[in-house]
Amino acid sequence: MLKCFYTFGVAPEWLQSPVSIAFAVPKHMFRRAHDRHRIRRRMREAFRLNKEILLPTVKSRQQHLVFLLKYQVRDESDYLRIEKDLKGVLARLERLARKEAPAETAGTDSP
């Protein structure tokens, strides 16, 4: 349901947060803006409440993670479904962050 595009890099000293994130809901799946915004708000809230899965590992390794979450389903899911999928993505990224050396790496991850 969520597709993740990510890249790891060395965190610059001036950077406030070790994680940068963007959320995308394609217009060809949801024509009305209010539907896209509702899904995007749900994704943002799920990340806000579950970011502690990922942040300690990225901070401790002094990495910077940039990722984009793209909503892939044509029907509108409820918050609990979005949160469940986001937790899975964050857990996979956390495992990748533990394995990665602090160098530039990019990839795609989808369930």
N, C-alpha and C positions, 0 to 999 in steps of 0.2 A: 504494500500500500504506500509506503514511503520509500523513495529512492534517494540515496545519499551520495553526493559528490564531495570529496574532501582532499585536503592537502595539509601536510605537516611541514613545519619549518622551524627555524631558530627564532625564538621570541626576541624582538628588539627591546632594549631597556626601557624605552619611553612608553611602551604599550601598557595600557591599564588592565586589559583582560587577556587571558591566554587563549580565549576562544572567540572567534567571529562566526556568526551564523546568518544565513539568509533562508527565507521560506518562499517557495514558489507553488502557486496553484494555477495551472494552465487555463487560459481563457477559452480554449477550444473544448474544454471539459465542462466548464461552468461559465455560461455567457453573462450572467448577472453579477455585477461587482459585489453586491452585498453577500452573495453566496461565497465568492472567493475570499472576501474579507473575514467572514465567519470561520471558515476553515483555517485561514491563516492565524486568526486570534487563538483558536483552539491549539494549533501547533505551537505558537509562542508560549502560551500558558503551560502546556505540557513540558516544554523545555525549561521554563523558569522553575517549575516545581521539581524537576528531576535532573538538573544540570550537575548536581553533586556526584552523580555516578561517574562523570567524566573529568571534572575540574581538578580534583586532587592529583591525579596521575599526570595530567598535562602540565600543571604548575610545578610539580616536583621534578619533572624532567626538563624544565625550562624550554618547553616547546610552544609553538603557536599553531593552533589548529583553525583552519578556515573550512567551513563546510556549508553546503546548500542542501536543504531537504525539499524534495519535490513530491507533491501529492500526486499519486498515480491512478486513483480509482475514480470512476465516473459518478458514483453515488456518494452522497454526503454522509460521512461516518460520524458517529457520536464521539464525544470527548474521550470516553474510556477506551474505545478502539484506537484512536489516534495516540493516546498516552501509552498504551501497550506496545504499539509498533515503535514509537519513539524511544521507549526504554530499551527495546531490542537493538535499535540502531546505536544508541549511546553505549550500551554494553560492548558491542562489536568495536566501536571506535576506541573505547577504553582499552580493550585488549590489543588493538593495533598500536595505540600510543605507548603501551608498555614494551612492545617489540621494537618499535622504531628507534633508530639512532637519531640524534638531533641533526638531521639533514633534510634537504628538500625531498619530499615524497608526495605523490598524488595518486588518486585512485577513485574507483566507483564502488559503492556497496549497495546492494538491494537485497531484501529478504527473499 
